[in-house]
Amino acid sequence: MDPVVPTPVADQLFGQVQIELDHEGGTLRVSGEGLPTVEIRRSPDTEVATHVPIGTRDPARLTLLVDGVEETPRPAKG
């Protein structure tokens, strides 16, 4: 079974938003008609914290892409 289950969400400001979380693979992708595609990827050798959706909050272990352009992640407690 595919670990990624796309979840559509209706947002009043951005319209239909697609959220895809692959906790095992370490990827979170958010996209939609009214916003840029954003992807956060966890480094493959990262020790995974199960209580964190992406597996870590360590910015050195994360890559953030906004419309394909790498940005600096600044994770915080959710």
Contact map, one row per residue, 1 for C-alpha under 8 A:
111000000000000000000000000000000000000000000000000000000000000000000000000000
111110000000000000000000000000000000000000000000000000000000000000000000000000
111110000000000000000111000000000000000000000000000000000000000000000000000000
011111000000000000011100000000000000000000000000000000000000000000000000000000
011111100000000000011100000000000000000000000000000000000000000000000000000000
000111110000000001111000000000000000000000000000000000000000000000000000000000
000011111000000001110000000000000000000000000000000000000000000000000000000000
000001111100000111100000000000000000000000000000000000000000000000000000000000
000000111110000111100000000000000000000000000000000000000000000000000000000000
000000011111011110000000000000000000000000000000000000000000000000000000000000
000000001111111110000000000000000000000000000000000000000000000000000000000000
000000000111111000000000000000000000000000000000000000000000000000000000000000
000000000011111000000000000000000100000000000000000000000000000000000000000000
000000000111111110000000000000011110000000000000000000000000000000000000000000
000000000111111110000000000000011100000000000000000000000000000000000000000000
000000011110011111000000000000011000000000000000000000000000000000000000000000
000000011110011111100000000001111000000000000000000000000000000000000000000000
000001111000000111110000000011110000000000000000000000000000000000000000000000
000001111000000011111000000111100000000000000000000000000000000000000000000000
000111100000000001111100001111000000000000000000000000000000000000000000000000
000111000000000000111110011110000000000000000000000011000000000000000000000000
001110000000000000011111111100000000000000000000000001000000000000000000000000
001000000000000000001111111100000000000000000000000011100000000000000000000000
001000000000000000000111110000000000000000000000000000000000000000000000000000
000000000000000000000111111000000000000001010000000000000000000000000000000000
000000000000000000001111111100000000000011110000000001100000000000000000000000
000000000000000000011110111110000000001111000000000001000000000000000000000000
000000000000000000111110011111000000001110000000000001000000000000000000000000
000000000000000001111000001111100000111100000000000000000000000000000000000000
000000000000000011110000000111110000111000000000000000000000000000000000000000
000000000000000011100000000011111011110000000000000000000000000000000000000000
000000000000011111000000000001111111100000000000000000000000000000000000000000
000000000000011110000000000000111111000000000000000000000000000000000000000000
000000000000111000000000000000011111000000000000000000000000000000000000000000
000000000000010000000000000000111111100000000000000000000000000000000000000000
000000000000000000000000000000111111110000000000000000000000000001100000000000
000000000000000000000000000011110011111000000000000000000000000001110000000000
000000000000000000000000000011100001111100000000000000000000000111110000000000
000000000000000000000000001111000000111110000000000000000000000111000000000000
000000000000000000000000001110000000011111000000000001000000011110000000000000
000000000000000000000000011100000000001111100000000001000000011100000000000000
000000000000000000000000111000000000000111110100000001110000111000000000000000
000000000000000000000000010000000000000011111100000000000000111000000000000000
000000000000000000000000110000000000000001111100000000000000000000000000000000
000000000000000000000000000000000000000000111110000000000000000000000000000000
000000000000000000000000000000000000000001111111000000010000100000000000000000
000000000000000000000000000000000000000000001111100000110000000000000000000000
000000000000000000000000000000000000000000000111110000110000000000000000000000
000000000000000000000000000000000000000000000011111100110000000000000000000000
000000000000000000000000000000000000000000000001111110100000000000000000000000
000000000000000000000000000000000000000000000000111110100000000000000000000000
000000000000000000000000000000000000000000000000111111111000000000000000000000
000000000000000000001010000000000000000000000000011111110000000000000000000000
000000000000000000001110011100000000000111000000000111111000000000000000000000
000000000000000000000010010000000000000001000011111111111000000000000000000000
000000000000000000000000000000000000000001000111100111111100110000000000000000
000000000000000000000000000000000000000000000000000101111110110000000000001110
000000000000000000000000000000000000000000000000000000011111110000000000001000
000000000000000000000000000000000000000000000000000000001111111000000001111000
000000000000000000000000000000000000000000000000000000000111110000000000000000
000000000000000000000000000000000000000001100100000000011111111000000000000000
000000000000000000000000000000000000000111100000000000011111111100000000100000
000000000000000000000000000000000000000111100000000000000010111110000111100000
000000000000000000000000000000000000011110000000000000000000011111000111100000
000000000000000000000000000000000000011100000000000000000000001111111110000000
000000000000000000000000000000000001111000000000000000000000000111111110000000
000000000000000000000000000000000001110000000000000000000000000011111000000000
000000000000000000000000000000000000110000000000000000000000000011111100000000
000000000000000000000000000000000000000000000000000000000000000011111110000000
000000000000000000000000000000000000000000000000000000000000001111011111000000
000000000000000000000000000000000000000000000000000000000000001111001111100000
000000000000000000000000000000000000000000000000000000000010001100000111110000
000000000000000000000000000000000000000000000000000000000010011100000011111000
000000000000000000000000000000000000000000000000000000000010000000000001111100
000000000000000000000000000000000000000000000000000000001110000000000000111110
000000000000000000000000000000000000000000000000000000001000000000000000011111
000000000000000000000000000000000000000000000000000000001000000000000000001111
000000000000000000000000000000000000000000000000000000000000000000000000000111
